[in-house]
């Protein structure tokens, strides 16, 4: 279970990372919503983490402002191994589905780190289901990583502690595969050359994304 301070940090990171990159079934019964998570420190922003993806200065500033104003994240519901959240950031509303790996290898190297994936929607900016992976350790910027969903492979690229789909045009296909898949495996390497494998369950993700879409129309 994620604690509140960690959730708040995730919200700040989610808001800053998932801005300005794209222009572009029935819901399971959610568990009772948890109390809202308090705001984290507003001075830290990862808005520049995607500078190599041709973000404009305006969108970078928007990401920083949204992170500063994000305030609190509200849990909308828990669906299998995924959870849906929503938060207001200034005039914008941000919603996202969050998942963490069920297994991390090598365990000895990763025992003190946390990884996660968040899939974000920001309707005011016409951003829907944007994927960001936090690996929990520094990588070599621009290095290759890979995602595999039930045998289907997708190329990723890293920067800092994060990874994204290398070809943004394939992000929609990636999300579709995640919705219908059973298991996601992320393979990457640290800046020191340690190869890692994170395994995620995709149980409940489709319902979590449907809840996000309902909240952030």
Protein Blocks (a to p, Z undefined) as FASTA:
>chain_A
ZZfklmmmmmmmmmmmmgokagcdcdddddddddddddddfkbccklmmmmnopafklmm
mmmmmmmmnopacdfbdehjaccddddehjbccdddddddfbdcdfklmmmpccdddddd
dfknopahiacddehiacdehiacdddeehiacddddehjbccdfblmlmmmmmmmmmmm
mbdcdddddfkopacdddddfehklmmmmmmmmmmZZ
